[in-house]
Amino acid sequence: MTAAATLEVRDLHVWFGLGHGRELHAVRGISLALRPGERLGLVGESGCGKTTAILALMGLLPPTASVSGQVLLGGENIMARGEATLRPHRWRDIAMVFQGAMNAFNPVRTIGAQIAEPMRLHATVPRKAIPARVAELLELVGIPASRASRYPHEFSGGMRQRAALAMALACSPRVLLADEPTTALDVIVQAQILELLRSVTEELGLAMIFVSHDLPAVAVICHRAAVMYAGQVAEEGPVPSLLRDPRHPYTRMLFGATPDLWEGSAAQPIPGAPPRLDRPIIGCSFAPRCDRVMGHCQEQRPDWLQVAEDRFAACHLNAGLPAAQVQP
């Protein structure tokens, strides 16, 4: 296990059965390590496997999914026996803020009752102390404690997302997974939610995986980022160095597809489309869209290489550089 890692994901694969012997290989051997207090961005185009990957970490995928690999939390493989080993840790040690908070709440139960539920389930707080803990959590995320008796439809979108964060923090987890938590919110509320995530994780010492296709948001809130493409991690490293010196063409083109409001540069769309994940992929998955493709890219899968200090990429352009090859 990586030294001092709170969470380590090793060679995670996710398949979905399509019937008639067909399957969709949605996540293709990703490996990640998350240090205490670190915020890791998981970025990429829609359909690249970001949400599927973190749902797999929580054991929340549908029955049609098959999962392999290891998820080490404090050194323990919480996926060793499926639900039997995942359930004691879900929401207690690893919790999630879902995309679209309206769908994360039961519409006929109060916000306070739903924040209290994980505490009752895992017995992390004495029953008599639960109402006080609910009030404390609501105040922490900027909601008056008096609103615990309200129902989800009585909250605005931003307030529901704050309540969803309070629910995720109910059992004082070590790892927080945030799946595009600012989706469908206006820009002012987005900024407030991002600042709330940053301040809460710093105050509580939480490690966080922040899933987003909003690259400016990742640049603001995250220490490191992993760039996903076609179910795999194409490049990983500290956010400033990824922005300054991308080592994978997809990373460079993905950042180029985001408008730069400071310099006034227009977005440059990436030509083509990602490969179908229900078919075998030969060679580099990005080769059909790459502006620097070489002959062997079509036939040979690139190795996962260390390309600089704390920087890794899977691209043939980095082959032969003076850096150590590491296992994917």
Secondary structure as GFF3:
##gff-version 3
##sequence-region A 1 328
A	DSSP	beta_strand	7	19	.	.	.	ID=ss1
A	DSSP	beta_strand	22	34	.	.	.	ID=ss2
A	DSSP	beta_strand	39	43	.	.	.	ID=ss3
A	DSSP	alpha_helix	50	58	.	.	.	ID=ss4
A	DSSP	beta_strand	65	73	.	.	.	ID=ss5
A	DSSP	beta_strand	76	77	.	.	.	ID=ss6
A	DSSP	alpha_helix	83	86	.	.	.	ID=ss7
A	DSSP	beta_strand	94	97	.	.	.	ID=ss8
A	DSSP	alpha_helix	101	104	.	.	.	ID=ss9
A	DSSP	alpha_helix	111	122	.	.	.	ID=ss10
A	DSSP	three_ten_helix	127	129	.	.	.	ID=ss11
A	DSSP	alpha_helix	130	140	.	.	.	ID=ss12
A	DSSP	three_ten_helix	145	149	.	.	.	ID=ss13
A	DSSP	three_ten_helix	152	154	.	.	.	ID=ss14
A	DSSP	alpha_helix	157	168	.	.	.	ID=ss15
A	DSSP	beta_strand	175	179	.	.	.	ID=ss16
A	DSSP	alpha_helix	187	204	.	.	.	ID=ss17
A	DSSP	beta_strand	207	211	.	.	.	ID=ss18
A	DSSP	alpha_helix	215	221	.	.	.	ID=ss19
A	DSSP	beta_strand	224	229	.	.	.	ID=ss20
A	DSSP	beta_strand	232	238	.	.	.	ID=ss21
A	DSSP	alpha_helix	239	244	.	.	.	ID=ss22
A	DSSP	alpha_helix	249	256	.	.	.	ID=ss23
A	DSSP	three_ten_helix	287	289	.	.	.	ID=ss24
A	DSSP	three_ten_helix	295	298	.	.	.	ID=ss25
A	DSSP	beta_strand	305	308	.	.	.	ID=ss26
A	DSSP	beta_strand	311	313	.	.	.	ID=ss27
A	DSSP	three_ten_helix	316	318	.	.	.	ID=ss28
###
